[in-house]
Amino acid sequence: ANAITGACGFMMAFQVIARKIATAPVFMSSMVQCPIIAAAFDKNDKILILTANAKTLQPQKEVLLEHCGFQVEDRRFVIEGCQDLPGFDAVAKGEKVPIDIVQPAIVKMTMGILKREPKIAGILLECTELPPYADALRAATDLPVWDAITACDFYISGYKDNPRFGIDDWQAEWDKQQEEYSFGQNLIDTEKALLVNKIDAKKAVAKTKAKAKAAAKVKKLAKKQAPILGIVRLDYNYPPAAGDIDHPGS
């Protein structure tokens, strides 16, 4: 992989550990964008951080933001949770989130926050369940909105062919196909034994062989492969919904 990210915003807690052992850029959470966002605005401006659960994030705020490599000024970051919005309890239950119900509720809540905090100049969506609402927030607030998707775009863009100038057409386009993956297939045996969701060994071996065969074909291509993003997944026991970092539509 050219870059590695996480499937949950709270994975920021593992940022330091991950970047010590990884050979590719690591951004475990959308919150790694905090230094760039903070640098773009006046010191008196504030940044709204929307999270799935403010009660869970608030105690970790200072630790999480300091992992990004800068000192936290508490007054600049306003944390608000979506846990009490109608329909959003589906996140905690592991169910599909009703976007048509949650979206107007998030917009309404955000507009209320902006009235209370007029110094807010930008919005960061911490939770990977929140990107589906980014456009609605941009349209309603006329403010810039960052999320897990903008973080991925930023890091991957460093590897992509620039279509405006420079060497042209040297990189293959992404084929829009995701590699087959079984949860835990890259772990060693002792780690696999600790998994809650057990692995079908035969399927894992078959997929590994198919992956190796596909990799051999790629080497024969004349153009270099498009950048690859590796994702550290949570132990999901439900189908990913739109907005989840591992959903094909995200």
Helices and strands as residue ranges (DSSP letters): E 3-6, G 9-14, H 15-21, E 26-27, G 30-33, H 34-39, E 46-51, H 54-57, G 58-60, H 61-66, G 74-76, E 77-81, H 89-93, H 99-116, E 120-125, G 131-133, H 134-141, E 145-146, H 148-157, H 189-192, H 201-219, E 229-232
